[in-house]
Amino acid sequence: MEIAPAPPRRRLSPRARVLLAVGIFGPVTLLALLPTMFGLQRYVVASDSMSGGIERGSVVFERRVPVGDLRVGDVITYERPEAADSGGLVTHRIEWIDGARLQTRGDAEKGPDPWLVALDEPTMSRVVMAVPYVGYPFIAPIGPSVWLLVLLVPGALLAFLLVQDARRARRAPAQMPHRVGTSPR
């Protein structure tokens, strides 16, 4: 019986590893750091109230602008007034502006919001652009145990791969098997 050597395993070249890392981490870095460098804020749209204009799960990039620069039709993000039934941020379109206050409405809503927004601060956040679907991981209805798995499994896989890579690197070239009929390198 003849025993054939195992075919050599194909490994990613250092260049391919760098390209893979840039392909994965590049877009994430751009979405996280680049807006900050340009003075933009980021928010994730967590409801369907702006559907048709900005979908749920979109990341909106905003810039603080003077209140006098706001116009009807602009989309702004503001803290929900105390008169509202719940707190949190709201991203809605301006319906009308009347000096010291304005009225907003979500694109998917039938009527305007039941409150008026006071213009008592010198600036407000106005939406500059929205990137759809990117924010879904941040608003997904999953519990802490699922997040733990989402972080733990890739982390364990990465640690395993790093240990395997370190073991391979420690082997001396003379100890590495070579094919029959070829000389070792």
C-alpha positions as CSV (number, residue, x, y, z in Angstrom):
1,M,0.0,0.0,0.0
2,E,1.3,3.4,-1.0
3,I,0.9,6.3,1.3
4,A,0.5,9.7,-0.3
5,P,1.4,12.8,1.5
6,A,-1.4,15.1,2.5
7,P,-1.8,18.0,0.1
8,P,-0.4,21.3,1.4
9,R,-3.0,23.5,3.0
10,R,-3.6,26.7,1.3
11,R,-3.1,29.7,3.5
12,L,-3.9,33.3,2.9
13,S,-1.0,35.4,1.9
14,P,-0.1,38.4,4.1
15,R,-1.4,40.7,1.4
16,A,-4.8,38.8,1.2
17,R,-5.1,39.1,5.0
18,V,-4.5,42.8,4.9
19,L,-7.1,43.2,2.1
20,L,-9.6,41.1,4.1
21,A,-9.1,43.2,7.2
22,V,-9.4,46.4,5.3
23,G,-12.6,45.1,3.6
24,I,-14.2,44.3,6.9
25,F,-12.9,47.1,9.2
26,G,-12.7,49.8,6.6
27,P,-16.4,50.5,6.2
28,V,-17.0,50.3,10.0
29,T,-14.1,52.7,10.6
30,L,-15.5,55.1,8.0
31,L,-18.9,55.1,9.6
32,A,-17.6,55.5,13.1
33,L,-14.7,57.9,12.8
34,L,-15.0,59.9,9.6
35,P,-18.2,61.7,10.5
36,T,-16.7,62.8,13.7
37,M,-13.8,64.4,11.9
38,F,-16.3,66.4,9.9
39,G,-18.3,67.5,12.9
40,L,-21.2,65.2,12.3
41,Q,-23.3,63.3,14.9
42,R,-24.7,59.8,14.3
43,Y,-28.0,58.4,15.4
44,V,-29.8,55.1,14.6
45,V,-33.5,55.4,13.6
46,A,-35.3,52.9,15.8
47,S,-38.9,53.3,14.6
48,D,-40.9,53.3,11.4
49,S,-42.3,56.9,11.9
50,M,-40.1,58.2,9.1
51,S,-40.7,55.3,6.6
52,G,-40.7,56.5,3.1
53,G,-38.0,59.0,3.8
54,I,-35.7,57.4,6.3
55,E,-36.2,53.7,7.0
56,R,-35.9,52.0,10.4
57,G,-32.4,50.8,11.0
58,S,-30.8,53.7,9.1
59,V,-27.9,55.6,10.5
60,V,-28.5,59.3,10.1
61,F,-25.6,61.8,10.1
62,E,-26.4,65.2,11.4
63,R,-24.8,68.6,11.9
64,R,-25.6,71.2,14.5
65,V,-27.0,74.3,12.7
66,P,-28.2,77.6,14.0
67,V,-32.0,77.6,14.6
68,G,-32.4,80.5,12.1
69,D,-31.1,78.1,9.3
70,L,-33.9,75.6,9.8
71,R,-36.5,75.4,7.0
72,V,-39.8,73.7,6.5
73,G,-39.0,70.2,5.2
74,D,-35.7,69.8,7.0
75,V,-35.4,66.6,9.1
76,I,-34.2,67.2,12.6
77,T,-33.4,65.2,15.7
78,Y,-34.4,66.5,19.1
79,E,-35.2,65.4,22.6
80,R,-38.8,64.5,23.0
81,P,-40.6,67.2,25.1
82,E,-41.6,66.4,28.7
83,A,-45.2,66.6,27.7
84,A,-44.8,63.5,25.6
85,D,-45.7,60.1,27.0
86,S,-42.2,58.8,26.7
87,G,-38.7,60.2,26.5
88,G,-35.9,59.8,24.0
89,L,-34.7,61.3,20.8
90,V,-37.1,61.9,17.8
91,T,-36.1,62.3,14.2
92,H,-38.9,64.0,12.3
93,R,-39.5,66.5,9.5
94,I,-40.4,70.1,10.2
95,E,-44.0,70.9,9.3
96,W,-44.0,74.6,10.2
97,I,-41.9,77.2,12.1
98,D,-43.4,80.0,14.1
99,G,-40.7,82.1,15.7
100,A,-39.9,80.4,19.0
101,R,-41.3,77.0,18.2
102,L,-41.9,74.5,15.4
103,Q,-44.1,71.5,14.6
104,T,-42.8,68.2,13.4
105,R,-44.2,65.1,11.8
106,G,-42.9,61.7,10.8
107,D,-43.2,60.9,7.1
108,A,-45.2,57.8,7.9
109,E,-47.5,59.5,10.4
110,K,-51.0,60.7,9.4
111,G,-50.8,63.9,11.5
112,P,-48.3,66.1,13.2
113,D,-46.7,65.3,16.5
114,P,-48.9,66.1,19.5
115,W,-46.4,68.6,20.8
116,L,-44.5,71.7,19.7
117,V,-40.8,71.9,19.9
118,A,-39.4,75.0,21.6
119,L,-36.5,76.8,19.9
120,D,-34.9,77.8,23.1
121,E,-31.4,76.5,22.2
122,P,-29.2,78.4,19.6
123,T,-28.6,75.2,17.5
124,M,-30.4,72.0,16.5
125,S,-29.3,68.8,14.8
126,R,-30.3,68.7,11.1
127,V,-30.0,65.5,9.1
128,V,-27.3,65.7,6.4
129,M,-27.6,62.1,5.1
130,A,-28.9,58.7,6.0
131,V,-27.3,55.3,5.3
132,P,-30.0,52.5,5.3
133,Y,-29.8,49.2,7.1
134,V,-26.4,49.8,8.8
135,G,-28.0,50.5,12.2
136,Y,-30.0,47.2,12.5
137,P,-27.4,45.5,14.8
138,F,-27.9,48.3,17.3
139,I,-31.7,48.1,17.4
140,A,-32.2,44.3,17.0
141,P,-34.5,42.9,19.7
142,I,-32.0,40.5,21.1
143,G,-31.1,39.9,24.7
144,P,-27.7,40.1,26.5
145,S,-27.1,36.3,26.1
146,V,-27.3,36.6,22.3
147,W,-25.0,39.6,22.3
148,L,-22.6,37.5,24.4
149,L,-22.6,34.7,21.8
150,V,-22.3,37.2,19.0
151,L,-19.1,38.5,20.6
152,L,-17.8,35.4,22.2
153,V,-17.9,33.0,19.3
154,P,-15.9,35.2,16.9
155,G,-13.5,36.0,19.7
156,A,-12.9,32.4,20.5
157,L,-12.5,31.6,16.8
158,L,-10.0,34.4,16.4
159,A,-8.1,33.2,19.5
160,F,-8.0,29.6,18.1
161,L,-6.7,30.8,14.7
162,L,-4.0,33.0,16.3
163,V,-2.8,30.0,18.5
164,Q,-2.7,27.8,15.4
165,D,-0.8,30.4,13.5
166,A,1.7,30.8,16.4
167,R,2.2,27.0,16.5
168,R,3.0,26.9,12.8
169,A,5.4,29.8,13.1
170,R,7.4,28.0,15.9
171,R,8.0,25.0,13.7
172,A,11.5,24.9,12.3
173,P,11.6,24.6,8.5
174,A,13.5,21.3,8.8
175,Q,10.7,19.8,10.9
176,M,8.0,20.7,8.3
177,P,7.1,17.7,6.2
178,H,8.0,17.8,2.5
179,R,6.7,15.9,-0.5
180,V,8.3,12.7,-1.6
181,G,10.6,13.4,-4.5
182,T,11.3,17.0,-3.6
183,S,14.0,18.4,-1.5
184,P,13.3,20.4,1.6
185,R,13.6,24.2,1.3
